Structure formats: C-alpha cells, structure tokens
Amino acid sequence: MSDLKKYIAKRKKEDTDFALGYESGYENFKIGVLLRQSRKAVGLTQEQVAKKLQTGKSAISRIENHAEDIRLSTLEKYIKALGKKLHLEIV
C-alpha cells in the first residue's frame, strides 16, 4: 500500500467528516480529469471549447476543475463540443 493510501485510510478512521466527503470529492475530481483528458485527446484548447459553447475560458476551467456542481445539461453540451457522446451507466 502506498503512503498516500495509508494516509487516506488513517484519515478516514480518525475523521468522520473526511471519510464522508472523501468518496464524493474523489468522484467529482475524476469527472473533471476525464473532461480535461477528453478535451486534450481531441486536440482542443479550453478557449476553443469555450467558443463552441459561447462562453468564456474561465467557465471551461471551472467545469474541469470544479465538476462537483456541473449540471447534466452543461455536461452534455461540453461533451458534444468535443464531438463525443455522453454515456451514463447506473450500476
């Protein structure tokens, strides 16, 4: 187990607020990372995506860095601007 994983496990045991918020925070972080990776994979800058969505570069940065409050409709528009389709799965 890595030092980071040990630290996270220890914090979860010692701090219930940390434990409760960790999973949802991590999921939100992953969404932002996936969006950024997808944008870069198709060769677009934040400015280019912003232009397609008729918004500012700062809005795209917020989407990629703070995905916890992203609306589904915004996510769909972002993905469409990349020329991709959104697929949701409930398991």
TORPA-4810 file (N, C-alpha, C, O; in nm, 3 decimals):
<nodes>
NODE_1_0.085_-0.118_0.000_0.000_0.000_0.000_0.090_0.124_0.000_0.187_0.131_0.075_M
NODE_2_0.056_0.221_-0.086_0.136_0.343_-0.096_0.117_0.431_0.028_0.022_0.413_0.105_S
NODE_3_0.209_0.524_0.047_0.200_0.617_0.159_0.071_0.698_0.152_0.008_0.725_0.254_D
NODE_4_0.032_0.737_0.030_-0.091_0.814_0.014_-0.212_0.732_0.057_-0.299_0.782_0.128_L
NODE_5_-0.217_0.608_0.013_-0.331_0.522_0.050_-0.334_0.498_0.201_-0.442_0.493_0.260_K
NODE_6_-0.219_0.483_0.263_-0.211_0.466_0.409_-0.263_0.591_0.479_-0.339_0.583_0.576_K
NODE_7_-0.222_0.706_0.429_-0.265_0.833_0.488_-0.417_0.848_0.477_-0.483_0.885_0.574_Y
NODE_8_-0.471_0.819_0.360_-0.616_0.831_0.339_-0.691_0.736_0.430_-0.792_0.774_0.490_I
NODE_9_-0.644_0.612_0.442_-0.709_0.514_0.529_-0.706_0.561_0.675_-0.806_0.549_0.746_A
NODE_10_-0.593_0.615_0.717_-0.580_0.664_0.854_-0.674_0.782_0.878_-0.742_0.786_0.980_K
NODE_11_-0.679_0.877_0.784_-0.767_0.993_0.798_-0.914_0.952_0.802_-0.992_1.008_0.879_R
NODE_12_-0.951_0.853_0.721_-1.090_0.807_0.721_-1.128_0.750_0.857_-1.240_0.770_0.903_K
NODE_13_-1.035_0.678_0.922_-1.062_0.619_1.053_-1.073_0.726_1.161_-1.154_0.715_1.253_K
NODE_14_-0.991_0.830_1.149_-0.982_0.931_1.253_-1.080_1.047_1.236_-1.115_1.113_1.334_E
NODE_15_-1.125_1.073_1.115_-1.205_1.191_1.086_-1.329_1.152_1.005_-1.320_1.128_0.885_D
NODE_16_-1.443_1.146_1.072_-1.565_1.101_1.004_-1.609_1.197_0.894_-1.661_1.154_0.792_T
NODE_17_-1.588_1.329_0.914_-1.623_1.426_0.809_-1.538_1.402_0.684_-1.589_1.408_0.572_D
NODE_18_-1.411_1.377_0.704_-1.322_1.346_0.592_-1.370_1.219_0.521_-1.377_1.214_0.399_F
NODE_19_-1.402_1.118_0.599_-1.445_0.989_0.543_-1.573_1.004_0.462_-1.586_0.946_0.355_A
NODE_20_-1.668_1.083_0.514_-1.795_1.101_0.445_-1.779_1.179_0.315_-1.844_1.148_0.216_L
NODE_21_-1.694_1.278_0.315_-1.677_1.361_0.197_-1.576_1.312_0.097_-1.572_1.360_-0.016_G
NODE_22_-1.493_1.217_0.137_-1.383_1.174_0.051_-1.431_1.112_-0.079_-1.385_1.150_-0.187_Y
NODE_23_-1.522_1.018_-0.072_-1.566_0.946_-0.192_-1.632_1.039_-0.293_-1.602_1.033_-0.412_E
NODE_24_-1.723_1.124_-0.246_-1.789_1.214_-0.340_-1.690_1.315_-0.397_-1.697_1.349_-0.515_S
NODE_25_-1.599_1.364_-0.314_-1.498_1.457_-0.362_-1.408_1.393_-0.466_-1.371_1.456_-0.565_G
NODE_26_-1.373_1.269_-0.442_-1.287_1.198_-0.537_-1.359_1.174_-0.670_-1.298_1.187_-0.776_Y
NODE_27_-1.486_1.140_-0.664_-1.564_1.119_-0.786_-1.572_1.248_-0.868_-1.558_1.246_-0.990_E
NODE_28_-1.594_1.359_-0.800_-1.601_1.489_-0.869_-1.467_1.523_-0.933_-1.462_1.574_-1.045_N
NODE_29_-1.360_1.495_-0.862_-1.226_1.518_-0.916_-1.205_1.436_-1.042_-1.151_1.486_-1.141_F
NODE_30_-1.248_1.310_-1.040_-1.230_1.223_-1.156_-1.309_1.274_-1.276_-1.263_1.263_-1.389_K
NODE_31_-1.427_1.328_-1.253_-1.507_1.381_-1.364_-1.431_1.494_-1.433_-1.422_1.498_-1.555_I
NODE_32_-1.377_1.585_-1.355_-1.300_1.695_-1.412_-1.179_1.647_-1.490_-1.149_1.699_-1.597_G
NODE_33_-1.111_1.547_-1.436_-0.993_1.492_-1.504_-1.034_1.426_-1.636_-0.967_1.443_-1.737_V
NODE_34_-1.144_1.352_-1.635_-1.192_1.288_-1.758_-1.229_1.392_-1.864_-1.201_1.372_-1.982_L
NODE_35_-1.291_1.500_-1.822_-1.327_1.606_-1.917_-1.202_1.669_-1.977_-1.195_1.689_-2.099_L
NODE_36_-1.105_1.700_-1.894_-0.981_1.761_-1.942_-0.907_1.667_-2.036_-0.860_1.709_-2.142_R
NODE_37_-0.897_1.540_-1.998_-0.829_1.441_-2.083_-0.901_1.425_-2.217_-0.837_1.414_-2.321_Q
NODE_38_-1.033_1.425_-2.214_-1.110_1.411_-2.338_-1.089_1.531_-2.429_-1.074_1.516_-2.550_S
NODE_39_-1.087_1.649_-2.369_-1.065_1.771_-2.448_-0.927_1.768_-2.514_-0.913_1.798_-2.633_R
NODE_40_-0.827_1.732_-2.437_-0.691_1.728_-2.490_-0.676_1.618_-2.595_-0.602_1.635_-2.692_K
NODE_41_-0.745_1.506_-2.576_-0.736_1.395_-2.671_-0.787_1.432_-2.809_-0.739_1.381_-2.910_A
NODE_42_-0.886_1.521_-2.814_-0.938_1.564_-2.944_-0.865_1.688_-2.995_-0.896_1.741_-3.102_V
NODE_43_-0.767_1.735_-2.918_-0.682_1.844_-2.964_-0.741_1.983_-2.952_-0.706_2.072_-3.029_G
NODE_44_-0.831_2.003_-2.855_-0.892_2.134_-2.836_-0.836_2.202_-2.711_-0.802_2.137_-2.612_L
NODE_45_-0.826_2.333_-2.717_-0.790_2.412_-2.600_-0.916_2.451_-2.525_-1.027_2.436_-2.576_T
NODE_46_-0.898_2.500_-2.404_-1.014_2.550_-2.329_-1.080_2.664_-2.404_-1.203_2.675_-2.405_Q
NODE_47_-1.001_2.749_-2.466_-1.056_2.861_-2.542_-1.142_2.814_-2.659_-1.246_2.873_-2.687_E
NODE_48_-1.098_2.709_-2.727_-1.174_2.657_-2.841_-1.307_2.597_-2.795_-1.410_2.617_-2.860_Q
NODE_49_-1.305_2.525_-2.684_-1.429_2.468_-2.630_-1.521_2.581_-2.586_-1.642_2.577_-2.610_V
NODE_50_-1.465_2.681_-2.521_-1.544_2.796_-2.475_-1.614_2.864_-2.594_-1.731_2.901_-2.584_A
NODE_51_-1.542_2.879_-2.704_-1.601_2.943_-2.822_-1.718_2.860_-2.874_-1.822_2.915_-2.911_K
NODE_52_-1.701_2.728_-2.877_-1.810_2.640_-2.924_-1.932_2.649_-2.833_-2.046_2.638_-2.879_K
NODE_53_-1.908_2.670_-2.704_-2.017_2.678_-2.608_-2.064_2.821_-2.585_-2.153_2.846_-2.503_L
NODE_54_-2.005_2.914_-2.655_-2.038_3.056_-2.643_-2.028_3.103_-2.498_-2.119_3.164_-2.443_Q
NODE_55_-1.912_3.074_-2.440_-1.884_3.114_-2.303_-1.738_3.153_-2.294_-1.668_3.157_-2.395_T
NODE_56_-1.692_3.182_-2.174_-1.553_3.220_-2.156_-1.464_3.104_-2.116_-1.511_3.000_-2.069_G
NODE_57_-1.335_3.122_-2.137_-1.237_3.019_-2.099_-1.245_2.989_-1.950_-1.225_2.874_-1.909_K
NODE_58_-1.273_3.091_-1.868_-1.281_3.069_-1.723_-1.395_2.972_-1.687_-1.384_2.898_-1.590_S
NODE_59_-1.503_2.973_-1.765_-1.614_2.880_-1.740_-1.569_2.736_-1.767_-1.607_2.645_-1.694_A
NODE_60_-1.490_2.717_-1.872_-1.441_2.583_-1.905_-1.343_2.537_-1.797_-1.345_2.420_-1.757_I
NODE_61_-1.260_2.626_-1.750_-1.167_2.594_-1.642_-1.243_2.551_-1.517_-1.205_2.454_-1.452_S
NODE_62_-1.351_2.624_-1.483_-1.432_2.587_-1.366_-1.493_2.449_-1.384_-1.498_2.371_-1.289_R
NODE_63_-1.541_2.419_-1.504_-1.602_2.289_-1.530_-1.498_2.179_-1.507_-1.527_2.078_-1.443_I
NODE_64_-1.378_2.199_-1.558_-1.274_2.096_-1.548_-1.214_2.085_-1.408_-1.168_1.978_-1.368_E
NODE_65_-1.215_2.195_-1.333_-1.152_2.194_-1.201_-1.248_2.184_-1.084_-1.206_2.156_-0.971_N
NODE_66_-1.376_2.207_-1.109_-1.476_2.203_-1.001_-1.602_2.137_-1.053_-1.709_2.198_-1.053_H
NODE_67_-1.591_2.015_-1.095_-1.702_1.944_-1.160_-1.811_1.901_-1.063_-1.909_1.839_-1.104_A
NODE_68_-1.795_1.931_-0.934_-1.893_1.882_-0.838_-2.032_1.940_-0.858_-2.131_1.878_-0.819_E
NODE_69_-2.042_2.059_-0.916_-2.172_2.122_-0.934_-2.216_2.128_-1.080_-2.305_2.207_-1.114_D
NODE_70_-2.159_2.049_-1.164_-2.191_2.056_-1.307_-2.330_1.998_-1.331_-2.365_1.891_-1.281_I
NODE_71_-2.408_2.072_-1.408_-2.542_2.024_-1.445_-2.528_1.924_-1.559_-2.436_1.933_-1.640_R
NODE_72_-2.619_1.832_-1.565_-2.618_1.732_-1.671_-2.627_1.798_-1.808_-2.560_1.756_-1.902_L
NODE_73_-2.709_1.900_-1.820_-2.723_1.969_-1.949_-2.590_2.035_-1.990_-2.556_2.035_-2.108_S
NODE_74_-2.518_2.090_-1.895_-2.387_2.151_-1.923_-2.287_2.044_-1.963_-2.209_2.063_-2.056_T
NODE_75_-2.289_1.933_-1.893_-2.200_1.822_-1.926_-2.226_1.772_-2.067_-2.132_1.745_-2.142_L
NODE_76_-2.353_1.760_-2.104_-2.388_1.715_-2.240_-2.337_1.813_-2.345_-2.285_1.771_-2.448_E
NODE_77_-2.353_1.943_-2.320_-2.305_2.043_-2.416_-2.153_2.038_-2.429_-2.100_2.047_-2.539_K
NODE_78_-2.085_2.023_-2.317_-1.939_2.016_-2.317_-1.893_1.896_-2.401_-1.806_1.909_-2.487_Y
NODE_79_-1.952_1.780_-2.375_-1.915_1.658_-2.446_-1.946_1.671_-2.595_-1.866_1.629_-2.678_I
NODE_80_-2.059_1.730_-2.628_-2.096_1.749_-2.769_-1.997_1.842_-2.839_-1.965_1.822_-2.956_K
NODE_81_-1.948_1.942_-2.768_-1.848_2.034_-2.825_-1.719_1.962_-2.860_-1.643_2.006_-2.946_A
NODE_82_-1.694_1.850_-2.793_-1.576_1.768_-2.822_-1.600_1.671_-2.936_-1.509_1.601_-2.980_L
NODE_83_-1.725_1.666_-2.984_-1.760_1.571_-3.089_-1.782_1.431_-3.035_-1.770_1.333_-3.108_G
NODE_84_-1.814_1.423_-2.907_-1.834_1.295_-2.840_-1.979_1.280_-2.797_-2.058_1.374_-2.809_K
NODE_85_-2.012_1.163_-2.747_-2.144_1.137_-2.690_-2.128_1.101_-2.544_-2.030_1.037_-2.505_K
NODE_86_-2.223_1.142_-2.464_-2.223_1.112_-2.322_-2.297_0.981_-2.300_-2.408_0.963_-2.349_L
NODE_87_-2.235_0.892_-2.226_-2.298_0.765_-2.191_-2.296_0.752_-2.040_-2.189_0.748_-1.980_H
NODE_88_-2.414_0.747_-1.979_-2.425_0.730_-1.834_-2.466_0.587_-1.805_-2.543_0.525_-1.879_L
NODE_89_-2.414_0.537_-1.696_-2.448_0.400_-1.658_-2.477_0.396_-1.509_-2.401_0.452_-1.429_E
NODE_90_-2.583_0.332_-1.472_-2.616_0.312_-1.331_-2.594_0.165_-1.302_-2.654_0.077_-1.364_I
NODE_91_-2.508_0.140_-1.206_-2.475_0.000_-1.172_-2.503_-0.025_-1.026_-2.482_-0.136_-0.978_V
</nodes>
